Amino acid sequence: ETGVTQTPRHLVMGMTNKKSLKCEQHLGHNAMYWYKQSAKKPLELMFVYNFKEQTENNSVPSRFSPECPNSSHLFLHLHTLQPEDSALYLCASSQDRITSQSSYNEQFFGPGTRLTVL
Amino acid sequence: AQSVAQPEDQVNVAEGNPLTVKCTYSVSGNPYLFWYVQYPNRGLQFLLKYITGDNLVKGSYGFEAEFNKSQTSFHLKKPSALVSDSALYFCAVRDGWGNTDKLIFGTGTRLQVFP
């Protein structure tokens, strides 16, 4: 286990449903990330939170709504999704956003939620 | 903008043979490069990174990568492949730092090691 858990592991939803993805990290990290992984496409960064504050929104449609109530938990609320939103959604965490150009805080990934939108 | 390219969708190699998974990069300034591996039904796992120093970087599970500035490449290598190395491999480059820091990933290369 990487210390980052995601639930549910699989989710099937209709376009009119509302659902939420949950991510929890047990590593004492302060930065958390949502990525979208689609087949044969680069991993897409969606959102970044650092110390519970959103620091990045990578032009994600408003039908995806993130929430970070504390440094250990990250949610992705979903509503009125489209079939093209079907993908693997990965959560990651790191110590925090890096503080110098010469350092790097490794990102630890969860196993992902496989989302299918019908 | 920073980017990486993985020109091969899949690499097939026999167990015991050396393997190479290719990655080329395009960056402004000094490149900070990474390799991650994704096993089936698992999240990405960090393998190794190049920030500064020796061009040959050693990482987890016997993997290494060679940074080549003239060829703008950062190929992943292993002297002797194992069937258990079969997985999806991602090259990534760091874009920015501080609150703008993020990783830009390639499309991934599926490595298949045959017994």
Interface residues (C-beta under 8 A of the other chain):
Chain A: T2 V4 Q6 K40 K41 P42 L43 L45 V48 N50 T55 E56 L90 C91 A92 R97 I98 T99 S100 Q101 S102 Y104 E106 Q107 F108 F109 G110 P111 G112
Chain B: D9 Y32 Y36 N41 R42 G43 L44 Q45 F46 K49 I51 T52 F90 A92 R94 W97 G98 N99 T100 D101 K102 L103 I104 F105 G106 T107 G108
